[in-house]
Amino acid sequence: MGRLFAGTPWDRPPTCDRCGKLESECACPPPVVEPVRLAPETQTARLKLEKRPKGKVVTAVGGLDPEGNDLEALAAKLKARCGTGGTVKDGAIELQGDHLAAAEAALKAIGYKVRRG
C-alpha cells in the first residue's frame, strides 16, 4: 500500500518513533510485548489426584488460564516445593505422586484460591 502523499512535495519517508532515523536505517530492536498476567488472588486452582496406567498417581493442578499465567514457572515452583518431577500438559500442571497437601500450601502461599476435586 502506498503512502498518501507519495510523489508530492509533502512526501516524507517513514521514520522510527524511538530514534528518529529513517526506517531503512533504524537499528532499534523490535518492541517487546509483555503478556498480560492475571493476579493469583483472582483465580481458583483446582487440585485432584489422577490414577494413571500401571498404578501411577499424579497430582493435577487445573483451572488456571494458560494465557494469564506463566504455567512453566509455576510448575517449577511447585516441583521444587514438593520435591518431585512434573510437567505442564494441556494447560494443566501435573506433579508425579500424591502431593495434594504440599501443592495446596504452596499455591495458597503464592495467593491462589484452592479447591479440591
Secondary structure, DSSP 8 states (H G I E B T S, - for coil): ---TTTTSTT----B-TTT-SBTTT--------------GGG-EEEEEEEE-GGG-EEEEEE---TTTS-HHHHHHHHHHHHT--EEEETTEEEEES--HHHHHHHHHHHT-EEEE-
